[in-house]
């Protein structure tokens, strides 16, 4: 009898011990990655102060505008050969930031604080909605994911501001949902949609991200309302620029389309996007001059690498859990999203991630926002999957960067983001428990 009792006790202790052991190695792994990221950030903070060219360009444009000059002509900007890419209304929005030259002189620590705020603003999904098991991976991913923040530190790009608004909008949009759709206030989601619309107006090519709002676990009418609000806020800065600064708006169009001779054009830069990959592929077969061929390659690559894997994974998950009968497929899908709010919010973030990756112009620093989307999804992963994603998306590229390998002029960041995206796609439950503590 004593032997039997001992066996029972031993059998009860083994799973607990295994779970504790699993949490221990994951904790140590995350700590090691965090130390690596902290080392990389410290190196970046102490790097040559001649970096930060985007911050200087943006504030030089503000100064030129204050002086009554056209900021879209590089000859009017002090100490730079780069052009100002943003809408005219942003000149007024950025004026307080550039006042006194504080931002240009100290942008690195300021941007680091803003990046930490981004990580803390991001919401949790599933059952892990707080505590260090959620916060630690988010901070590590925000500062180290895909080297996006490293590029922001190097360039001083204002993508840190769009990241801040993105994090705030996601915190509002992904609040715990009411599966019955009744009685819950939509005000936070409306505010989140408005912020997301403003973010996409900052960099116009990311406008398709707004379509991902359809996957939220809300009644269809509310989802269309959110999309309409987001689209309106996207259009507002454009219309305001056209109405208030018609001459500057024309100069802005000329600058971004490369119609001002003898100066830098933002649209002509090399960038690690799927469109540029398509252009590179077309060039290999001697068809780079054919825009239809490039467009076809772009569409096929985007569908094959991003959109189709997302659609197939979501369909398998939905089909495995069953759809309502005697109704249209779209209505059945809407009902499924309402019945499974946590899965719906995860799909929403994945769709935003996917549409962001498909943007025709994806600069190196823009991967900071991609990292913010991934940072929401990573903490809810099983332990081994979380470790794999952190290794591929954070540890390996950070080690390469610290070793002196620059992810520039190629598709390294894009490849890492794609692999991470595939790992984050929904799968059949494996039975492995989500880590409970770090």
VEXDREN-2710 file (C-alpha; in Angstrom, 1 decimal):
% VEXDREN-2710
k/r/px/py/pz
1/UNK/0.0/0.0/0.0
2/UNK/2.8/2.4/0.9
3/UNK/4.5/1.6/-2.5
4/UNK/1.2/2.3/-4.3
5/UNK/0.8/5.6/-2.5
6/UNK/4.4/6.6/-3.3
7/UNK/3.8/5.8/-6.9
8/UNK/0.6/8.0/-7.0
9/UNK/2.4/10.9/-5.3
10/UNK/5.3/10.5/-7.7
11/UNK/3.0/10.4/-10.7
12/UNK/1.3/13.6/-9.5
13/UNK/4.7/15.4/-9.0
14/UNK/6.2/14.5/-12.3
15/UNK/3.9/16.8/-14.4
16/UNK/4.4/19.6/-12.0
17/UNK/8.2/19.1/-12.0
18/UNK/8.1/18.9/-15.8
19/UNK/6.1/22.1/-16.0
20/UNK/8.5/23.9/-13.6
21/UNK/11.4/22.7/-15.6
22/UNK/9.8/23.9/-18.8
23/UNK/9.2/27.3/-17.3
24/UNK/12.8/27.5/-16.0
25/UNK/14.5/26.9/-19.3
26/UNK/12.2/29.3/-21.1
27/UNK/12.8/31.9/-18.4
28/UNK/16.6/31.5/-18.9
29/UNK/16.3/31.6/-22.6
30/UNK/14.2/34.8/-22.6
31/UNK/16.7/36.3/-20.1
32/UNK/19.6/35.5/-22.4
33/UNK/17.8/37.0/-25.4
34/UNK/17.0/40.1/-23.3
35/UNK/20.7/40.5/-22.4
36/UNK/21.6/40.2/-26.0
37/UNK/19.1/42.8/-27.1
38/UNK/20.1/45.1/-24.3
39/UNK/23.8/44.8/-25.4
40/UNK/22.8/45.7/-29.0
41/UNK/20.7/48.7/-27.8
42/UNK/23.6/49.9/-25.7
43/UNK/26.0/49.6/-28.7
44/UNK/23.5/51.5/-30.9
45/UNK/23.1/54.3/-28.2
46/UNK/26.8/54.8/-28.2
47/UNK/27.3/54.7/-31.9
48/UNK/28.6/57.6/-34.0
49/UNK/26.4/60.7/-33.6
50/UNK/26.5/61.4/-37.3
51/UNK/23.7/58.9/-37.6
52/UNK/20.1/60.1/-37.2
53/UNK/19.8/61.6/-40.7
54/UNK/16.0/61.2/-40.9
55/UNK/15.4/63.2/-37.6
56/UNK/17.6/65.9/-39.0
57/UNK/15.8/65.9/-42.4
58/UNK/12.3/66.1/-40.7
59/UNK/13.3/68.9/-38.4
60/UNK/15.1/70.8/-41.2
61/UNK/11.8/70.6/-43.1
62/UNK/9.9/72.1/-40.2
63/UNK/12.5/74.9/-39.9
64/UNK/12.2/75.6/-43.6
65/UNK/8.4/75.7/-43.4
66/UNK/8.6/78.1/-40.5
67/UNK/11.0/80.3/-42.5
68/UNK/8.5/80.4/-45.4
69/UNK/10.4/78.1/-47.7
70/UNK/9.1/75.1/-49.6
71/UNK/10.4/72.1/-47.5
72/UNK/9.9/69.6/-50.3
73/UNK/12.8/71.1/-52.2
74/UNK/16.0/69.7/-50.8
75/UNK/17.9/72.9/-51.5
76/UNK/15.8/74.6/-48.8
77/UNK/16.8/72.0/-46.2
78/UNK/19.9/72.5/-44.1
79/UNK/22.7/70.0/-44.0
80/UNK/21.0/67.2/-45.9
81/UNK/20.6/65.7/-49.4
82/UNK/17.4/63.7/-48.5
83/UNK/13.9/64.9/-49.1
84/UNK/10.9/65.3/-46.8
85/UNK/8.4/62.5/-47.5
86/UNK/5.4/63.3/-45.3
87/UNK/2.1/65.3/-45.9
88/UNK/2.2/69.1/-45.4
89/UNK/0.0/68.9/-42.3
90/UNK/2.7/67.0/-40.5
91/UNK/4.9/70.1/-40.7
92/UNK/2.7/71.7/-38.1
93/UNK/2.4/68.4/-36.1
94/UNK/6.1/68.0/-35.9
95/UNK/6.9/71.6/-35.0
96/UNK/6.7/71.1/-31.2
97/UNK/8.9/68.0/-31.4
98/UNK/11.6/69.8/-33.3
99/UNK/11.5/73.0/-31.2
100/UNK/14.9/74.0/-29.7
101/UNK/16.8/71.2/-31.4
102/UNK/16.3/68.8/-28.4
103/UNK/15.0/65.9/-30.5
104/UNK/17.8/66.0/-33.0
105/UNK/20.4/66.2/-30.3
106/UNK/18.9/63.5/-28.0
107/UNK/16.7/61.4/-30.2
108/UNK/18.3/58.1/-29.2
109/UNK/17.3/58.0/-25.5
110/UNK/13.9/59.6/-26.4
111/UNK/13.2/56.9/-29.0
112/UNK/14.2/54.2/-26.6
113/UNK/11.7/55.5/-24.0
114/UNK/9.0/55.6/-26.7
115/UNK/9.8/52.1/-27.8
116/UNK/9.4/50.8/-24.2
117/UNK/6.1/52.7/-24.0
118/UNK/5.0/50.9/-27.2
119/UNK/5.8/47.5/-25.7
120/UNK/3.9/48.3/-22.5
121/UNK/0.9/49.6/-24.4
122/UNK/0.4/46.4/-26.4
123/UNK/-2.5/44.3/-25.2
124/UNK/-2.3/40.6/-24.4
125/UNK/-4.3/37.9/-26.1
126/UNK/-5.8/34.7/-24.6
127/UNK/-5.4/33.9/-20.9
128/UNK/-2.1/35.7/-20.4
129/UNK/-3.2/39.3/-20.0
130/UNK/-0.6/40.6/-17.7
131/UNK/2.4/39.9/-15.6
132/UNK/6.0/39.2/-16.6
133/UNK/5.0/36.2/-18.8
134/UNK/3.4/38.7/-21.1
135/UNK/5.5/41.9/-20.6
136/UNK/9.0/40.4/-20.9
137/UNK/8.6/38.8/-24.4
138/UNK/6.8/41.9/-25.6
139/UNK/9.7/44.2/-24.6
140/UNK/12.3/41.9/-26.0
141/UNK/10.4/41.7/-29.3
142/UNK/9.7/45.4/-29.6
143/UNK/13.3/46.3/-29.1
144/UNK/14.9/43.4/-30.9
145/UNK/12.4/42.0/-33.4
146/UNK/13.6/42.0/-37.1
147/UNK/16.1/44.7/-36.2
148/UNK/13.4/47.3/-36.8
149/UNK/14.2/49.4/-33.7
150/UNK/17.9/49.2/-34.5
151/UNK/17.2/50.8/-37.8
152/UNK/15.1/53.5/-36.1
153/UNK/18.0/54.3/-33.8
154/UNK/20.4/54.4/-36.7
155/UNK/18.2/56.6/-38.9
156/UNK/16.2/58.6/-36.4
157/UNK/13.2/57.8/-38.4
158/UNK/9.8/59.0/-37.1
159/UNK/8.4/55.5/-37.5
160/UNK/8.8/55.4/-33.8
161/UNK/5.8/57.8/-33.6
162/UNK/3.7/55.6/-35.9
163/UNK/4.6/52.6/-33.8
164/UNK/3.4/54.5/-30.7
165/UNK/0.1/55.2/-32.3
166/UNK/-0.1/51.7/-33.6
167/UNK/0.4/50.2/-30.1
168/UNK/-2.3/52.6/-28.7
169/UNK/-4.8/51.7/-31.4
170/UNK/-4.3/48.0/-30.9
171/UNK/-4.7/48.4/-27.1
172/UNK/-8.1/50.0/-27.9
173/UNK/-9.2/47.7/-30.7
174/UNK/-8.3/44.4/-28.9
175/UNK/-10.0/45.0/-25.7
176/UNK/-11.8/41.9/-24.3
177/UNK/-14.7/41.3/-26.6
178/UNK/-18.4/40.6/-25.8
179/UNK/-19.2/37.5/-27.7
180/UNK/-22.9/38.2/-27.7
181/UNK/-22.4/41.6/-29.3
182/UNK/-24.9/43.4/-27.1
183/UNK/-24.5/46.2/-24.7
184/UNK/-20.8/46.6/-25.0
185/UNK/-19.6/50.2/-25.7
186/UNK/-17.9/50.6/-29.1
187/UNK/-16.2/53.9/-28.1
188/UNK/-12.8/52.3/-27.4
189/UNK/-12.8/50.5/-30.8
190/UNK/-13.9/53.7/-32.6
191/UNK/-11.0/55.5/-31.0
192/UNK/-8.6/52.7/-31.9
193/UNK/-9.9/52.6/-35.5
194/UNK/-9.4/56.4/-35.8
195/UNK/-5.8/56.1/-34.5
196/UNK/-5.1/53.3/-36.9
197/UNK/-6.4/55.4/-39.8
198/UNK/-4.1/58.3/-38.8
199/UNK/-1.2/55.9/-38.6
200/UNK/-1.7/54.6/-42.1
201/UNK/-2.0/58.2/-43.4
202/UNK/1.5/58.7/-42.1
203/UNK/2.8/56.2/-44.6
204/UNK/0.1/55.8/-47.2
205/UNK/1.2/52.4/-48.6
206/UNK/-0.1/50.7/-45.4
207/UNK/-3.7/51.7/-46.0
208/UNK/-4.8/48.0/-46.8
209/UNK/-4.0/47.2/-43.1
210/UNK/-7.4/48.7/-42.3
211/UNK/-9.2/45.8/-44.0
212/UNK/-8.0/43.5/-41.1
213/UNK/-10.6/45.2/-38.9
214/UNK/-13.2/43.0/-40.4
215/UNK/-11.8/40.0/-38.4
216/UNK/-12.7/41.6/-35.1
217/UNK/-15.3/39.7/-33.0
218/UNK/-18.0/42.3/-33.6
219/UNK/-21.3/42.4/-35.5
220/UNK/-20.8/43.1/-39.1
221/UNK/-22.4/46.5/-38.9
222/UNK/-20.0/47.6/-36.2
223/UNK/-17.0/46.3/-38.2
224/UNK/-18.0/48.2/-41.2
225/UNK/-18.4/51.3/-39.0
226/UNK/-14.9/50.8/-37.7
227/UNK/-13.5/50.5/-41.2
228/UNK/-15.4/53.6/-42.3
229/UNK/-14.0/55.6/-39.4
230/UNK/-10.5/54.4/-40.0
231/UNK/-10.8/55.2/-43.7
232/UNK/-12.1/58.7/-42.9
233/UNK/-9.2/59.4/-40.6
234/UNK/-6.8/58.1/-43.2
235/UNK/-8.3/60.6/-45.7
236/UNK/-8.5/63.5/-43.3
237/UNK/-4.8/64.5/-43.3
238/UNK/-4.7/64.2/-47.0
239/UNK/-7.8/66.4/-47.5
240/UNK/-6.5/68.9/-44.8
241/UNK/-3.2/69.1/-46.6
242/UNK/-4.9/69.8/-49.9
243/UNK/-7.3/72.4/-48.4
244/UNK/-4.8/74.3/-46.2
245/UNK/-1.6/73.9/-48.2
246/UNK/-2.5/73.4/-51.8
247/UNK/0.8/74.6/-53.2
248/UNK/2.8/72.5/-50.7
249/UNK/0.5/69.5/-51.6
250/UNK/1.6/69.8/-55.2
251/UNK/5.2/70.0/-54.1
252/UNK/4.7/66.9/-52.0
253/UNK/3.3/64.9/-54.9
254/UNK/6.2/66.0/-57.1
255/UNK/8.7/65.0/-54.4
256/UNK/7.4/61.5/-53.7
257/UNK/7.0/60.7/-57.4
258/UNK/10.5/61.9/-58.2
259/UNK/9.4/64.8/-60.4
260/UNK/11.7/67.4/-58.9
261/UNK/14.9/67.1/-60.9
262/UNK/18.3/66.7/-59.2
263/UNK/17.1/65.6/-55.8
264/UNK/16.4/62.4/-53.8
265/UNK/13.0/60.8/-54.4
266/UNK/11.6/58.5/-51.6
267/UNK/9.8/56.2/-54.0
268/UNK/13.0/55.3/-55.9
269/UNK/14.9/53.8/-52.9
270/UNK/15.9/50.2/-52.6
271/UNK/13.8/48.5/-49.9
272/UNK/13.3/44.9/-48.6
273/UNK/9.7/44.6/-49.8
274/UNK/7.8/42.0/-51.8
275/UNK/7.5/44.5/-54.7
276/UNK/11.2/45.1/-54.8
277/UNK/11.7/41.4/-54.7
278/UNK/9.4/41.1/-57.7
279/UNK/11.4/43.8/-59.5
280/UNK/14.6/42.0/-58.7
281/UNK/13.1/38.7/-60.0
282/UNK/11.9/40.4/-63.2
283/UNK/15.3/42.0/-63.7
284/UNK/16.9/38.5/-63.5
285/UNK/14.8/37.4/-66.4
286/UNK/15.3/40.6/-68.4
287/UNK/11.7/41.9/-67.9
288/UNK/12.3/44.6/-65.2
289/UNK/11.1/47.3/-67.7
290/UNK/7.6/45.7/-68.0
291/UNK/5.4/47.0/-65.3
292/UNK/2.6/44.4/-65.9
293/UNK/5.2/41.6/-65.5
294/UNK/6.5/43.1/-62.2
295/UNK/2.9/43.5/-61.0
296/UNK/2.1/39.9/-61.8
297/UNK/5.2/38.7/-60.0
298/UNK/4.3/40.9/-57.0
299/UNK/0.8/39.6/-56.8
300/UNK/1.9/35.9/-57.1
301/UNK/4.6/36.3/-54.5
302/UNK/2.3/38.1/-52.1
303/UNK/-0.4/35.4/-52.4
304/UNK/2.0/32.5/-52.3
305/UNK/4.2/33.6/-49.4
306/UNK/1.7/35.6/-47.2
307/UNK/-2.0/35.7/-48.1
308/UNK/-2.6/32.1/-49.1
309/UNK/-0.9/30.6/-46.1
310/UNK/-3.0/32.9/-43.8
311/UNK/-6.2/32.0/-45.6
312/UNK/-5.5/28.3/-45.5
313/UNK/-4.6/28.3/-41.9
314/UNK/-7.6/30.3/-40.8
315/UNK/-9.9/28.1/-42.9
316/UNK/-8.5/24.9/-41.4
317/UNK/-9.0/26.3/-37.9
318/UNK/-12.5/27.5/-38.6
319/UNK/-13.5/24.2/-40.4
320/UNK/-12.1/22.1/-37.5
321/UNK/-14.3/23.8/-35.0
322/UNK/-17.4/23.8/-37.3
323/UNK/-19.5/26.4/-39.1
324/UNK/-23.1/27.1/-38.7
325/UNK/-25.3/25.4/-41.2
326/UNK/-28.2/26.8/-43.3
327/UNK/-26.5/30.1/-43.8
328/UNK/-24.0/31.8/-46.1
329/UNK/-20.3/31.1/-45.8
330/UNK/-19.6/34.8/-44.9
331/UNK/-22.4/34.9/-42.3
332/UNK/-21.2/31.6/-40.8
333/UNK/-17.6/33.0/-40.6
334/UNK/-18.9/36.2/-38.9
335/UNK/-20.8/34.0/-36.4
336/UNK/-17.7/31.9/-35.7
337/UNK/-15.6/35.1/-35.0
338/UNK/-18.3/36.2/-32.5
339/UNK/-18.3/32.8/-30.8
340/UNK/-14.4/32.7/-30.6
341/UNK/-13.4/36.3/-29.7
342/UNK/-9.8/35.4/-28.7
343/UNK/-9.1/33.5/-31.9
344/UNK/-10.7/36.3/-33.9
345/UNK/-8.5/38.9/-32.3
346/UNK/-5.4/36.8/-33.0
347/UNK/-6.5/36.5/-36.6
348/UNK/-7.0/40.2/-36.8
349/UNK/-3.4/40.9/-35.7
350/UNK/-2.1/38.2/-38.0
351/UNK/-4.0/39.8/-40.9
352/UNK/-2.5/43.2/-40.0
353/UNK/0.9/41.6/-40.0
354/UNK/0.3/40.0/-43.4
355/UNK/-1.0/43.1/-45.0
356/UNK/1.9/45.1/-43.6
357/UNK/4.3/42.7/-45.1
358/UNK/2.6/42.9/-48.5
359/UNK/3.0/46.7/-48.7
360/UNK/4.8/47.8/-51.9
361/UNK/7.3/49.9/-50.0
362/UNK/8.7/48.4/-46.8
363/UNK/11.7/50.2/-45.4
364/UNK/14.1/48.7/-42.9
365/UNK/12.9/50.8/-40.0
366/UNK/9.2/49.9/-40.8
367/UNK/9.9/46.4/-39.4
368/UNK/9.6/48.0/-36.0
369/UNK/5.8/48.0/-36.5
370/UNK/5.9/44.5/-37.8
371/UNK/7.6/43.5/-34.6
372/UNK/4.9/45.2/-32.6
373/UNK/2.2/43.0/-34.2
374/UNK/4.3/39.9/-33.6
375/UNK/4.9/41.0/-30.0
376/UNK/1.2/40.7/-29.3
377/UNK/1.1/37.1/-30.6
378/UNK/4.3/35.6/-29.1
379/UNK/3.4/35.5/-25.4
380/UNK/0.4/33.2/-26.0
381/UNK/2.5/30.6/-27.9
382/UNK/3.6/27.3/-26.4
383/UNK/7.0/27.3/-24.8
384/UNK/9.0/25.6/-27.6
385/UNK/7.3/27.7/-30.3
386/UNK/7.9/30.9/-28.4
387/UNK/11.6/30.0/-28.0
388/UNK/11.8/29.3/-31.8
389/UNK/10.2/32.6/-32.8
390/UNK/12.4/34.6/-30.4
391/UNK/15.5/32.8/-31.7
392/UNK/14.7/33.4/-35.4
393/UNK/13.2/36.9/-35.1
394/UNK/15.3/38.4/-32.3
395/UNK/18.4/36.4/-31.3
396/UNK/19.9/35.4/-34.6
397/UNK/19.5/38.8/-36.4
398/UNK/20.7/40.6/-33.2
399/UNK/23.8/38.3/-33.0
400/UNK/24.5/39.0/-36.7
401/UNK/24.2/42.7/-36.2
402/UNK/26.4/42.7/-33.1
403/UNK/29.0/40.8/-35.2
404/UNK/29.0/43.5/-37.8
405/UNK/26.7/42.0/-40.4
406/UNK/24.4/44.8/-41.7
407/UNK/21.0/43.9/-42.9
408/UNK/21.0/46.5/-45.7
409/UNK/20.3/46.3/-49.4
410/UNK/18.9/42.8/-49.2
411/UNK/15.9/40.8/-48.1
412/UNK/17.3/39.5/-44.8
413/UNK/14.7/41.3/-42.6
414/UNK/11.9/40.3/-44.9
415/UNK/12.9/36.6/-44.9
416/UNK/13.1/36.6/-41.1
417/UNK/9.7/38.3/-40.8
418/UNK/8.2/35.8/-43.3
419/UNK/9.5/32.8/-41.3
420/UNK/8.2/34.3/-38.1
421/UNK/4.8/34.9/-39.8
422/UNK/4.6/31.2/-40.9
423/UNK/5.4/30.1/-37.3
424/UNK/2.7/32.3/-35.9
425/UNK/-0.1/31.0/-38.2
426/UNK/-2.8/29.1/-36.4
427/UNK/-2.4/25.3/-36.1
428/UNK/-4.2/22.3/-34.6
429/UNK/-3.7/22.3/-30.8
430/UNK/-0.5/20.3/-29.9
431/UNK/-1.4/19.7/-26.3
432/UNK/1.6/21.7/-25.0
433/UNK/0.6/24.2/-22.4
434/UNK/1.2/27.9/-22.7
435/UNK/3.9/29.1/-20.3
436/UNK/2.3/30.3/-17.1
437/UNK/5.1/32.2/-15.5
438/UNK/8.5/33.8/-16.4
END
